[in-house]
Amino acid sequence: MRYTEDDLKDKTILITGGAGFIGSNLAFYFQENHPDAKVVVLDSFRSGETLSNGNLKSFGHFKNLIGFSGEIISGDINDKDLLLDLEVNYDFDYIFHEAAISDTTAQEQDLMIKTNVNAYKDLLDLAVAHNANMIYASSAATYGNAESPQRVGREAPNNVYGFSKLSMDHLSREYMKECDINIVGLRYFNVYGAREYFKNTTASMVLQFGHQILAGKNPRLFEGSDKILRDFIYIEDIIQANIKAMAPNTSGIYNVGTGKARSFQDIVDILQKELGTSLECEYIPNPFIGSYQFHTEADIATTKEALGYAPAYEMEEGIKAYVPEIKRIYETEVK
Ligand SMILES: NC(=O)c1ccc[n+]([C@@H]2O[C@H](COP(=O)([O-])OP(=O)(O)OC[C@H]3O[C@@H](n4cnc5c(N)ncnc54)[C@H](O)[C@@H]3O)[C@@H](O)[C@H]2O)c1
C-alpha cells in the first residue's frame, strides 16, 4: 500500500530518536512527501556523556535535522513526566520508535534494558492511549550467530544490545495479543546511508572505509574480512519498510535486509571502484570476537508477503547512490 499525500493530511507522527540516523531520514521523508502531516521529533540529542567503552551515550545531532521544519523536543524517553506530557498534549496517529542505546558494543546492561526495553513499554502504553500505530526498530542483533539465513523465531543474541531488542519483540507480542493497535517490529540488518556520520565509530563501515580511502589511507579491515559476511542495507530500503509498515493489519516482527550476505572486503572493493583508487588493505585482529556477528543474511519472505516490501538496492547500487554524500561529508566534516 502506498500513501498518497492526502492520506496523512492532519495526521500526527511522533519519531523518537528523530535526530539520529534513521529517525532523521524518516522525518525528512514525511516532510518531503507528506507536507500536511504534523511531524514531532523527540530525541535526547548528545550531551557529551559517554559509556564505559568511550562512545557517546546518545548520538543525536542537530545537523541531521537542518532543513527540517517540524516540532523538535529534546527529551529522554526514560522521563515518565515527559511521556505523560506527550499523552496529554498530543494525539499521535503513528509512532516511529527509533530512540535507543544503538551501540552494539555498549556494556551497561542496566541502562540498555531501561532505555531500550522499559521505556519502550511506556511508549507502547502511549500508543495504546492514542490508538496509534507503533512501528519500532528491532535488530538483526537479536540473531547473534544463529544460522543463516536468519528467521524470526530463531534468535540467539550474543550481546546485551541484541538481548534488549529481543526483549522488545517479546513485549510487543504481548501487546499484539491484548491490544487493538497495529504494532510492527522491523529487524534492521546493517544499515548504511546519509545522516549516519554523527554516529562516530558506530557508523557503518561503508562510511568509515569511504573516508579512509578519501584520506588516501589504506583501508583497515579485520583479519578474515572476506569471510565476515553481513546483510548490508541501504537507508532508502529501511524507509520503504517503515512506510509499508504503516498499512493496517500488518502487526508482526519482520526482517529488513536485502536477503544477501556480502563481505566487508566487498565494501572496500566497491568503494575503491567508485572512487577510482587501488589502495592496499591492512588487516588487523578483530577485538570483538565472542560478541561479533560473522554471517548475517535476512530471510525476507514474510516481510515481502506481509508488507509488500521489496529491497531496491543491491550493495553495488546502494554504495553508488551514497558516494556523493560520503564525499560531501568528507569535505564538510572530516577534512
Ligand atoms: N543503524 C543500524 O544499522 C541499525 C541496525 C539495527 C537496528 N537499529 C536500530 O534502529 C534505531 C535507530 O538507529 P540509528 O542507526 O538511527 O542510531 P542513532 O544512534 O543514530 O539513533 C538513535 C537516536 O536515539 C537517541 N536516543 C538515545 N537514547 C535516547 C533516550 N534515552 N531518549 C531519547 N532519545 C534517545 C539518540 O540521540 C539518537 O539520535 C535504533 O533503535 C537502533 O537500535 C539500527
PDBQT file of the ligand as one rigid body, heavy atoms in Angstrom, charges set to zero:
ROOT
HETATM    1  N1  LIG A 401      21.805   1.585  12.012  1.00  0.00    +0.000 N 
HETATM    2  C1  LIG A 401      21.702   0.269  12.030  1.00  0.00    +0.000 C 
HETATM    3  O1  LIG A 401      22.427  -0.446  11.321  1.00  0.00    +0.000 OA
HETATM    4  C2  LIG A 401      20.668  -0.401  12.905  1.00  0.00    +0.000 A 
HETATM    5  C3  LIG A 401      20.522  -1.796  12.813  1.00  0.00    +0.000 A 
HETATM    6  C4  LIG A 401      19.569  -2.414  13.617  1.00  0.00    +0.000 A 
HETATM    7  C5  LIG A 401      18.771  -1.678  14.463  1.00  0.00    +0.000 A 
HETATM    8  N2  LIG A 401      18.961  -0.329  14.552  1.00  0.00    +0.000 N 
HETATM    9  C6  LIG A 401      18.090   0.406  15.479  1.00  0.00    +0.000 C 
HETATM   10  O2  LIG A 401      17.472   1.449  14.763  1.00  0.00    +0.000 OA
HETATM   11  C7  LIG A 401      17.233   2.568  15.618  1.00  0.00    +0.000 C 
HETATM   12  C8  LIG A 401      17.868   3.802  15.030  1.00  0.00    +0.000 C 
HETATM   13  O3  LIG A 401      19.263   3.569  14.913  1.00  0.00    +0.000 OA
HETATM   14  P1  LIG A 401      20.263   4.614  14.285  1.00  0.00    +0.000 P 
HETATM   15  O4  LIG A 401      21.241   3.841  13.477  1.00  0.00    +0.000 OA
HETATM   16  O5  LIG A 401      19.492   5.716  13.675  1.00  0.00    +0.000 OA
HETATM   17  O6  LIG A 401      21.038   5.086  15.595  1.00  0.00    +0.000 OA
HETATM   18  P2  LIG A 401      21.232   6.540  16.225  1.00  0.00    +0.000 P 
HETATM   19  O7  LIG A 401      22.064   6.338  17.427  1.00  0.00    +0.000 OA
HETATM   20  O8  LIG A 401      21.713   7.481  15.167  1.00  0.00    +0.000 OA
HETATM   21  O9  LIG A 401      19.754   6.949  16.625  1.00  0.00    +0.000 OA
HETATM   22  C9  LIG A 401      19.212   6.748  17.899  1.00  0.00    +0.000 C 
HETATM   23  C10 LIG A 401      18.755   8.083  18.411  1.00  0.00    +0.000 C 
HETATM   24  O10 LIG A 401      18.150   7.894  19.684  1.00  0.00    +0.000 OA
HETATM   25  C11 LIG A 401      18.522   8.956  20.515  1.00  0.00    +0.000 C 
HETATM   26  N3  LIG A 401      18.429   8.499  21.901  1.00  0.00    +0.000 N 
HETATM   27  C12 LIG A 401      19.252   7.641  22.555  1.00  0.00    +0.000 A 
HETATM   28  N4  LIG A 401      18.850   7.474  23.803  1.00  0.00    +0.000 NA
HETATM   29  C13 LIG A 401      17.734   8.241  23.961  1.00  0.00    +0.000 A 
HETATM   30  C14 LIG A 401      16.862   8.494  25.051  1.00  0.00    +0.000 A 
HETATM   31  N5  LIG A 401      17.062   7.926  26.240  1.00  0.00    +0.000 N 
HETATM   32  N6  LIG A 401      15.822   9.342  24.868  1.00  0.00    +0.000 NA
HETATM   33  C15 LIG A 401      15.625   9.945  23.661  1.00  0.00    +0.000 A 
HETATM   34  N7  LIG A 401      16.424   9.740  22.594  1.00  0.00    +0.000 NA
HETATM   35  C16 LIG A 401      17.466   8.896  22.753  1.00  0.00    +0.000 A 
HETATM   36  C17 LIG A 401      19.946   9.305  20.111  1.00  0.00    +0.000 C 
HETATM   37  O11 LIG A 401      20.305  10.632  20.467  1.00  0.00    +0.000 OA
HETATM   38  C18 LIG A 401      19.900   9.086  18.609  1.00  0.00    +0.000 C 
HETATM   39  O12 LIG A 401      19.602  10.284  17.931  1.00  0.00    +0.000 OA
HETATM   40  C19 LIG A 401      17.804   2.174  16.964  1.00  0.00    +0.000 C 
HETATM   41  O13 LIG A 401      16.755   1.662  17.756  1.00  0.00    +0.000 OA
HETATM   42  C20 LIG A 401      18.801   1.085  16.634  1.00  0.00    +0.000 C 
HETATM   43  O14 LIG A 401      18.995   0.222  17.724  1.00  0.00    +0.000 OA
HETATM   44  C21 LIG A 401      19.877   0.320  13.790  1.00  0.00    +0.000 A 
ENDROOT
TORSDOF 0
